[in-house]
Amino acid sequence: SARLSQKLKAVGEAPELEPFDVGIAQTPAERLAAARLVGAMYMNEGYLAQMVATAGEPPAFYALHHLLDETLVFVARDAVSGEVAGALAMVIDSPAGLPMDALYREDLDTLRAAGKKLCEFCSLAVDPKLGSRSTGLLLALFRAAYRCAYYVLGADDVCVTLKPSHAGFYKRINFERFGGVCLDPRFKNADTIAMRLPGEAARDLWSSGEALAPRNRLRAYCSEPLAPDERRALLRARRRARRSAQEIRAAILHRPALLE
């Protein structure tokens, strides 16, 4: 969205963290809150006009990949209220593929053929009521997801699809373009580009000592290696985040088109 573009442009150096707890969503309620944040953003942009809000809540946006255990939803919880104020979904490649296969299958298959273990970041959203406080929160969500993808799950490349206006933020943290410009039918045929962050970029940044250079402060913030206790905590959180059959049924009842 236009508002998200402005927030990404405002992200500069590693932020002083607001009072938020950022981590893997552990409960169906947290994942539902994340889906509603994304649904509210898409509805404001007119992408979900066919979905009607119920009981005063925005529609929860789910895609098929959101129901897989290969997908981890990262949320930012307000440290005082416990409410979910930001969300980002991380999809690890599996036999179901990645959401962006719908647009970039050939390009992704080239990476897979080269032995790359891929993951995709998608469904990034923050509560619009946060205002200027959301810029640091966006970066903290990205940092949490990337460190888990690379250091815990062994992903090689992190991939994203985005509007061209969002590209500046991703370039600042070492993403690079691949593939051409596509029109995304899910979002009113909006211009869409693909970018990826090669895993070796983080490895080389830290092994060479370049992470300490002031010019690399933002990149280092996003890719700082995990301490052993952080890695163990993320592995435990991942195990606790598995979906139950009841949660999957509820999501399908909410969006019957997923059965297609």
N, C-alpha and C positions, 0 to 999 in steps of 0.2 A: 504494500500500500504506500501511498505518498507519505503518510506519517512515519511508517517504518523506514522509508528511505531517508527521511530527515534525521531519525534517531541514529541510523547507522553512520551517516556522515558526521554526526557529532561525537562518535566514539574516537577518542584520541589515545592518550597513554593509558597504561594499566590503572584502573580506577581505584579510588578508595571505596571499599565495598559498603553498600547500604546494609541495613539490618535485615538481610535475607539469607535463608538457608537454601543452598542450591545442591540438588542431588537427584538421584533416580526416583521417580514416582513409585511409591510402594503399595498403594491401594487403588482399587477401582475408583474411589471418590476423587483421588488426586488426578488420575488419568482422565476422568470425566471433566474435571475443572479445566484441565489443559485443553481438552477438545472443545470446550465452550469458549475459551479464549480465542482459539483459532477460528471457530465458527463465527464469533462476533466480528473478528477482523475481516473475514471473507464476506460476511453479510453486509458490512459497511461499504465494501467495495462493489457490491451488487453481484457477487459470484454465487451466492446462495439464495437468490430471490425465491426459488421454488421451495425452500425449507422455511417452515414457520416456527417462530419461537413459541415455546409453551411455558405456562406458569411463570411468566416474567423473565425466563432465562433465554439467552441466545441459543441457537441450535448447536448441538455438539457435532463437530466435523470429524468423521472417521473415514479413512480409506482402508482397503483390505489389509495393507501392511501394518496398520495400527493394532491389529488383532493378533499379530504373530509374536512369539517369544523372542524372535530375532530383533524386535524393535524395542528399544528402551526410550521412555519418555523422561526427559529431564525437566524438573520444575524448580522454580524459585518460590520458596514459601516465606511469607512475612514472618519474621522471628517473633513478633508479638501476637498477631492474630492467628497465624498458621495458615492463612488463606494463600492460594496459589496465585501469584502475580505475574508469572512468566513461564513459558514452556518452549521446548525444542524436542523434536523426535529424531532419534538416531536409528536408522535401519541398517542392520548388517546384512550383507548379501547372502542369499539362500536360494534353494530351488525356485522360490517365488520371485526371485529377481529383486530389483529396486524400483521404487515408484518412477524414477526418471527413465527407466527402460522404455516407457511409452513414447519418449521423444528421442532418446539417445542410445538405443539398443546397440547399434553397430559400433559406436565409439566405446561403449562400456565393454562390449565383447572383445574389442582389441586389447583393452587393459586386462581383462580376465585371461585372455590367451597368453599374455605376458606373465601370468602367475600372480597377478595382483589380487589381494583380498580387499574388497571394496566395502565402503559403507556410505550412506547418504544421510545428510542432515536436511530436515524438512520441517514443515509446520512450526515455524518460529513465530512466536507472538508474545506480546506483553500487554498488561492491563493499561489501557490508555489513560486511566486516572493517575498513573504514576508521574506523568509529565517528564520533566528533565531527569528525574531519578532513574528513568528506564535505560539510559544509555550505558551506564556501568553494569546494569543488570543483564543487558543483551550480551555483553562481552563475558560476564561471569558464566552465563549459560553455555556459551560457545566453548569456553575454557574447560568447563566440567565435562562436556560431551567429548571434546577432542582428546583430552587426556585419558578418558576411559576407552575410547575407540582405539587409540594407538598403543597405550601401555598395558591395558587390561585385555582387550579383545583381539589384539594383534592385527588390526586393520592396516593396510598399506596406504591406500589412498582414501581420503574423505572427499566426497563429491557433493555438489549442490547444483540446483537449477535456480535461477533468479532473474529478476528484471535487470536490464543493463544498468539502470540507475543505482543498483545496489553494489555494483562491482568494485567501487573504490575501497570500501571497507575490506572486502575479501582480499584484494591485492595487497593491502597493508599488512595482512597476516600471512602472506606468501602463497595465496591461491593463484592458479594460472588457468587461462582459458583452454578449453578443448571443445571440438565440435563446432558447428555453425549456429546461426540464429534460427530458432524454431518458433512457430506459433503454437501456443499451448491452448488446446480446445477446452481444457478444464477451467480456464480463466479468461474467457472472452477473447480467445486467440491473441493473448498478449505476447509481445516480443519476449523471448526467453533465451538465456544463454546458459551454458554449463561451465563450471569451474571445478578444479580439483586441487587438493593440497597433498602433494606426494609425501609419503611417510618419511622418506630420506631427508626431507627438508628439516624436520624436527631433529632427527638423529644427528645430522651434520651440524646444525646450529649449536647443539650442546657438546658434541664431541670435539669441535674445533675451538670452543671457548668463545665463539662469536656471540653467544647469548648475553654476555656481559657488556657488550658494546651498547652505548646509549641509543643508537639508532635502531637497535633490535629489541628494545624494551617491550614493545607490544607483542612481537612474535614470541619472545621468551615467556611472557606472561601466559600466553595461550598454550604453550607446549612444555611447560616445566615438568620434568620427570616426577613420577609419583614416589613418595616414600613408601616403604613396605607396608606400614599400617594403613595408608590410604588405599593401596591396592587391595589389601584384604577386605577393607570395608566396602569397596566397590563390588568385589566378588560376592560378598554376602548380600548386598543390596540387589544385585542382579538376580540372585536365586530367589529372593523374596518377591521380586517383581513379576513373576510368572502369572499369566492370566488363568482364571478359572473358567470352566465351561459356562458357568452362570454369567460371568462378565461378557463372554463372547456372544451368548444368546441375547443379552440385553442390547448389545451394540447392533446386532443384526435386526432386532425388532425396531430399533431406532432408525436404521437405514436398510430396509429390505433389499435395495438394489445391490448390496454387497454380495448377495447370493448369486448374482449373475456371474 
